Amino acid sequence: MIIPSAVVDELEVGRARGYDVPDPATLDWLEIRRPSGTATLPSTPHLGAGEREVMALALEQPGLIAVLDDGLARETAQRLHLPLTGTLGLLIDAKGAGLVQQVAPLLDRLQALGFRLSARTRVAVLRLAGEEA
């Protein structure tokens, strides 16, 4: 799995503020990469550096799936015809692949970290993960 350097920087800021988020440098299954800068993104001033780099890497390397949760970033990725998923899609896929046993505790942790998730979406995700409430 590839993670852009801007996302690593954003996680570092979160850890410095006291959030319990992972340090990608300690995860041997992650490759930290900076986009080459050759991909051209549309001018969208409200996107963060992390979202921009995710899309730039996906444009540079066909076959990569952009992982984006922000609504504007997802809209932009769709306009660029980039394959995408979000954190919730990753959790469902991880459960299906046997990489995690349960999605519900992970949703709890995400929500404790400030991840916005409606009750309706939570029920739908748990249903898709085979953990009907």
Backbone as JSON, one array per atom type, in Angstrom:
{
  "sequence": "MIIPSAVVDELEVGRARGYDVPDPATLDWLEIRRPSGTATLPSTPHLGAGEREVMALALEQPGLIAVLDDGLARETAQRLHLPLTGTLGLLIDAKGAGLVQQVAPLLDRLQALGFRLSARTRVAVLRLAGEEA",
  "N": [[0.86, -1.16, 0.0], [0.5, 2.23, -0.75], [1.32, 5.37, 0.59], [0.94, 8.83, 0.52], [3.46, 11.34, 1.09], [2.48, 13.74, 2.13], [0.23, 12.93, 3.56], [1.43, 11.46, 5.56], [2.69, 13.56, 6.87], [0.39, 14.94, 7.78], [-0.63, 13.06, 9.59], [1.42, 13.08, 11.44], [1.17, 15.64, 12.51], [-1.3, 15.28, 13.76], [-0.59, 13.35, 15.72], [1.16, 14.93, 17.23], [-0.65, 16.66, 18.31], [-1.86, 15.08, 20.12], [-3.53, 13.03, 19.25], [-4.38, 9.62, 18.83], [-3.05, 8.26, 16.45], [-1.7, 6.26, 13.79], [1.86, 5.83, 13.1], [3.07, 5.96, 10.05], [5.7, 5.35, 9.27], [6.47, 3.26, 10.84], [5.19, 1.07, 9.91], [5.67, -1.67, 8.09], [4.35, -2.53, 5.83], [3.56, -0.41, 4.4], [4.33, 1.93, 1.87], [5.93, 4.93, 1.67], [5.46, 7.63, -0.38], [6.21, 10.34, -2.56], [4.45, 12.31, -4.87], [5.49, 12.64, -8.32], [4.99, 15.04, -9.44], [4.2, 15.5, -11.97], [1.58, 15.05, -12.65], [-1.44, 16.69, -13.39], [-3.68, 18.45, -11.54], [-7.06, 19.6, -11.24], [-7.8, 23.01, -10.43], [-8.62, 23.27, -7.26], [-9.2, 24.84, -4.56], [-9.92, 24.14, -1.93], [-9.04, 21.66, -1.21], [-7.01, 19.53, 0.78], [-3.45, 19.08, 1.29], [-2.85, 16.37, 1.56], [-5.02, 15.06, 0.27], [-4.67, 16.06, -2.31], [-2.18, 14.94, -2.98], [-2.78, 12.21, -2.85], [-4.53, 11.94, -5.04], [-2.83, 12.82, -7.09], [-0.85, 10.81, -7.11], [-2.46, 8.64, -7.84], [-3.17, 9.42, -10.4], [-0.69, 9.4, -11.64], [0.03, 6.74, -11.53], [-1.56, 4.41, -12.99], [-4.1, 2.16, -11.99], [-3.82, 2.3, -9.28], [-5.81, 2.74, -6.38], [-7.53, 5.41, -5.17], [-7.83, 6.47, -1.87], [-10.16, 8.16, -0.29], [-11.98, 10.27, 1.85], [-13.12, 12.76, 2.18], [-15.71, 14.78, 0.94], [-15.51, 16.74, -1.2], [-13.02, 16.02, -2.25], [-13.59, 13.42, -3.12], [-15.5, 13.99, -5.11], [-13.87, 15.39, -6.92], [-12.01, 13.4, -7.59], [-13.73, 11.61, -8.87], [-14.47, 13.14, -11.1], [-12.05, 13.09, -12.37], [-11.97, 10.53, -13.13], [-10.87, 8.58, -11.47], [-10.29, 5.5, -9.84], [-11.81, 4.87, -6.71], [-12.12, 4.56, -3.16], [-13.19, 4.6, 0.26], [-12.39, 5.07, 3.74], [-14.27, 3.49, 5.11], [-14.98, 1.63, 3.15], [-12.53, 0.35, 2.89], [-12.38, -0.9, 5.4], [-14.53, -2.71, 5.24], [-13.62, -4.31, 3.11], [-11.27, -5.29, 4.29], [-12.31, -6.86, 6.33], [-13.66, -8.78, 4.78], [-11.45, -9.99, 3.6], [-10.34, -11.23, 5.71], [-8.55, -9.87, 7.3], [-9.21, -8.32, 9.44], [-11.13, -9.03, 12.35], [-13.5, -7.93, 13.29], [-15.53, -5.16, 12.37], [-16.99, -3.29, 13.79], [-15.69, -2.47, 16.33], [-13.61, -1.0, 15.24], [-14.92, 1.03, 13.91], [-15.94, 2.31, 16.16], [-13.56, 3.27, 17.28], [-12.67, 5.0, 15.25], [-14.74, 6.9, 15.33], [-14.34, 7.9, 17.89], [-12.03, 9.27, 17.42], [-12.95, 11.37, 16.01], [-13.99, 10.94, 13.49], [-16.56, 11.43, 11.26], [-19.65, 9.88, 11.21], [-22.72, 8.83, 10.3], [-25.56, 7.43, 12.02], [-27.12, 5.86, 10.35], [-25.36, 5.27, 8.23], [-23.45, 3.84, 9.65], [-24.93, 1.53, 10.39], [-25.39, 0.5, 7.83], [-22.76, -0.07, 6.98], [-21.97, -1.98, 8.87], [-23.8, -3.97, 8.23], [-22.98, -4.63, 5.63], [-20.53, -5.66, 6.29], [-21.25, -7.95, 7.48], [-22.03, -7.85, 10.11], [-24.53, -7.4, 11.4], [-26.54, -5.14, 13.2]],
  "CA": [[0.0, 0.0, 0.0], [1.27, 3.46, -0.87], [0.77, 6.53, 1.3], [1.69, 10.02, 0.14], [4.2, 12.0, 2.17], [1.63, 14.77, 2.76], [-0.63, 12.26, 4.54], [2.33, 11.17, 6.68], [2.83, 14.84, 7.59], [-0.87, 15.22, 8.47], [-0.7, 12.17, 10.74], [2.4, 13.56, 12.41], [0.53, 16.79, 13.19], [-2.31, 14.71, 14.65], [0.08, 12.76, 16.89], [1.69, 16.04, 18.03], [-1.8, 17.25, 19.02], [-2.34, 14.12, 21.09], [-4.41, 12.02, 18.69], [-3.81, 8.28, 18.75], [-3.04, 7.85, 15.05], [-0.48, 5.49, 13.55], [3.04, 6.4, 12.46], [3.3, 5.11, 8.87], [7.1, 4.93, 9.17], [6.65, 2.02, 11.61], [4.38, 0.02, 9.28], [6.48, -2.15, 6.97], [3.51, -2.82, 4.67], [3.27, 0.86, 3.75], [5.41, 2.62, 1.17], [5.71, 6.37, 1.66], [5.89, 8.13, -1.68], [5.85, 11.7, -2.95], [4.17, 12.34, -6.32], [6.57, 13.23, -9.12], [4.62, 16.41, -9.77], [3.84, 15.62, -13.38], [0.12, 14.97, -12.79], [-2.1, 17.99, -13.28], [-4.98, 18.41, -10.87], [-7.83, 20.83, -11.42], [-7.67, 23.98, -9.34], [-9.65, 23.11, -6.23], [-8.48, 25.42, -3.43], [-10.31, 23.65, -0.61], [-8.48, 20.33, -0.96], [-5.78, 19.52, 1.56], [-2.25, 18.54, 0.64], [-2.96, 14.91, 1.53], [-5.95, 14.68, -0.8], [-4.03, 16.37, -3.6], [-1.13, 13.95, -3.27], [-3.44, 10.92, -3.13], [-5.01, 11.97, -6.43], [-1.68, 12.93, -7.99], [-0.26, 9.47, -7.22], [-3.39, 7.79, -8.6], [-3.06, 9.83, -11.8], [0.64, 8.99, -12.13], [0.18, 5.29, -11.55], [-2.84, 3.75, -13.26], [-4.31, 0.93, -11.22], [-3.93, 2.63, -7.86], [-7.14, 3.16, -5.93], [-7.44, 6.54, -4.25], [-8.62, 6.34, -0.65], [-10.56, 9.53, 0.05], [-13.23, 10.38, 2.61], [-13.64, 14.11, 2.02], [-16.68, 14.86, -0.15], [-14.97, 17.48, -2.33], [-11.95, 15.2, -2.83], [-14.23, 12.32, -3.86], [-16.07, 14.58, -6.33], [-12.76, 15.7, -7.82], [-11.49, 12.12, -8.08], [-14.69, 11.07, -9.83], [-14.33, 13.92, -12.33], [-10.8, 12.66, -12.99], [-12.17, 9.11, -13.45], [-9.97, 7.77, -10.65], [-10.95, 4.52, -8.97], [-11.68, 5.32, -5.34], [-12.85, 4.0, -2.04], [-12.98, 5.4, 1.46], [-11.99, 4.32, 4.93], [-15.28, 2.48, 5.41], [-14.81, 0.59, 2.14], [-11.33, -0.43, 3.26], [-12.71, -1.76, 6.54], [-15.37, -3.81, 4.74], [-12.73, -5.19, 2.34], [-10.35, -5.95, 5.23], [-13.08, -7.92, 6.99], [-13.87, -9.83, 3.79], [-10.18, -10.67, 3.35], [-9.88, -11.87, 6.94], [-7.48, -9.1, 7.93], [-9.75, -7.88, 10.73], [-12.22, -9.91, 12.75], [-14.74, -7.17, 13.45], [-15.49, -3.78, 11.93], [-17.64, -2.43, 14.78], [-14.76, -1.77, 17.23], [-12.82, -0.05, 14.46], [-15.8, 2.19, 13.73], [-15.96, 3.0, 17.46], [-12.29, 3.99, 17.44], [-12.69, 6.11, 14.31], [-15.65, 7.93, 15.83], [-13.68, 8.52, 19.04], [-11.01, 10.17, 16.87], [-13.61, 12.48, 15.33], [-14.49, 10.55, 12.16], [-18.01, 11.64, 11.24], [-20.34, 8.7, 10.7], [-24.12, 8.86, 10.72], [-26.06, 6.15, 12.52], [-27.58, 5.1, 9.18], [-24.18, 4.76, 7.52], [-22.85, 2.81, 10.51], [-25.74, 0.31, 10.24], [-25.15, -0.03, 6.49], [-21.4, -0.63, 6.94], [-21.97, -3.22, 9.65], [-24.56, -4.95, 7.47], [-22.09, -5.07, 4.54], [-19.44, -6.43, 6.9], [-21.81, -9.15, 8.1], [-22.16, -7.62, 11.55], [-25.83, -6.72, 11.53], [-26.77, -4.64, 14.56]],
  "C": [[0.9, 1.22, 0.0], [0.55, 4.58, -0.12], [1.6, 7.75, 0.9], [2.35, 10.68, 1.35], [3.36, 13.07, 2.87], [0.69, 14.15, 3.8], [0.19, 11.89, 5.77], [2.5, 12.43, 7.53], [1.57, 15.17, 8.38], [-1.03, 14.33, 9.71], [0.27, 12.6, 11.84], [1.85, 14.75, 13.2], [-0.52, 16.28, 14.18], [-1.69, 14.09, 15.9], [0.61, 13.85, 17.81], [0.58, 16.72, 18.83], [-2.44, 16.27, 20.0], [-3.3, 13.06, 20.57], [-3.67, 10.69, 18.57], [-3.94, 7.77, 17.31], [-1.71, 7.17, 14.76], [0.65, 6.33, 12.93], [3.36, 5.5, 11.27], [4.73, 4.62, 8.73], [7.35, 3.61, 9.91], [5.9, 0.83, 11.0], [5.09, -0.47, 8.02], [5.67, -2.48, 5.72], [3.1, -1.56, 3.92], [4.52, 1.4, 3.06], [5.05, 4.1, 1.13], [6.29, 6.9, 0.35], [5.39, 9.55, -1.9], [5.54, 11.67, -4.44], [5.3, 13.03, -7.07], [6.26, 14.66, -9.51], [4.21, 16.59, -11.22], [2.33, 15.59, -13.59], [-0.48, 16.36, -12.56], [-3.48, 17.8, -12.67], [-5.73, 19.7, -11.17], [-7.66, 21.74, -10.21], [-8.87, 23.83, -8.4], [-9.02, 23.56, -4.92], [-8.81, 24.82, -2.07], [-9.84, 22.22, -0.33], [-7.2, 20.47, -0.15], [-4.64, 18.9, 0.77], [-2.33, 17.03, 0.53], [-3.86, 14.44, 0.41], [-5.34, 14.95, -2.17], [-2.98, 15.31, -3.97], [-1.71, 12.57, -3.54], [-3.87, 10.88, -4.59], [-3.86, 12.06, -7.43], [-1.02, 11.56, -8.19], [-1.15, 8.55, -8.05], [-3.37, 8.15, -10.09], [-1.75, 9.37, -12.42], [0.76, 7.49, -12.33], [-1.18, 4.63, -11.75], [-2.92, 2.42, -12.51], [-4.36, 1.17, -9.73], [-5.35, 3.06, -7.56], [-6.94, 4.27, -4.91], [-8.36, 6.3, -3.06], [-8.9, 7.76, -0.15], [-11.9, 9.51, 0.79], [-13.9, 11.74, 2.42], [-14.53, 14.19, 0.79], [-16.15, 15.58, -1.39], [-13.86, 16.68, -3.03], [-12.54, 14.05, -3.63], [-14.85, 12.82, -5.16], [-14.98, 14.83, -7.37], [-12.2, 14.42, -8.42], [-12.43, 11.5, -9.11], [-14.63, 11.82, -11.15], [-13.07, 13.53, -13.1], [-10.83, 11.18, -13.39], [-11.17, 8.21, -12.71], [-10.77, 6.73, -9.88], [-10.76, 4.96, -7.52], [-12.51, 4.48, -4.39], [-12.61, 4.93, -0.87], [-12.57, 4.49, 2.61], [-12.98, 3.19, 5.22], [-15.22, 1.33, 4.41], [-13.6, -0.27, 2.43], [-11.63, -1.38, 4.4], [-13.56, -2.96, 6.11], [-14.51, -4.81, 3.96], [-11.79, -5.96, 3.25], [-11.06, -7.09, 5.96], [-13.3, -9.08, 6.03], [-12.62, -10.63, 3.49], [-9.63, -11.36, 4.59], [-8.76, -11.13, 7.65], [-7.91, -8.5, 9.26], [-10.93, -8.8, 11.06], [-13.55, -9.18, 12.84], [-14.52, -5.72, 13.01], [-16.02, -2.85, 13.02], [-16.65, -1.75, 15.73], [-13.89, -0.74, 16.5], [-13.63, 1.21, 14.16], [-15.87, 3.01, 15.02], [-14.7, 3.85, 17.63], [-12.24, 5.19, 16.49], [-13.57, 7.25, 14.82], [-15.05, 8.64, 17.05], [-12.61, 9.51, 18.6], [-11.62, 11.34, 16.11], [-14.09, 12.18, 13.92], [-16.01, 10.66, 12.19], [-18.69, 10.47, 10.53], [-21.77, 8.73, 11.22], [-24.53, 7.48, 11.21], [-26.5, 5.26, 11.35], [-26.41, 4.49, 8.4], [-23.52, 3.66, 8.33], [-23.6, 1.48, 10.36], [-25.47, -0.33, 8.88], [-23.78, -0.69, 6.39], [-21.36, -1.95, 7.7], [-22.74, -4.32, 8.93], [-23.68, -5.52, 6.34], [-20.93, -5.92, 5.07], [-19.94, -7.72, 7.56], [-21.94, -9.06, 9.6], [-23.45, -6.87, 11.84], [-26.09, -6.37, 12.98], [-28.01, -5.26, 15.18]]
}
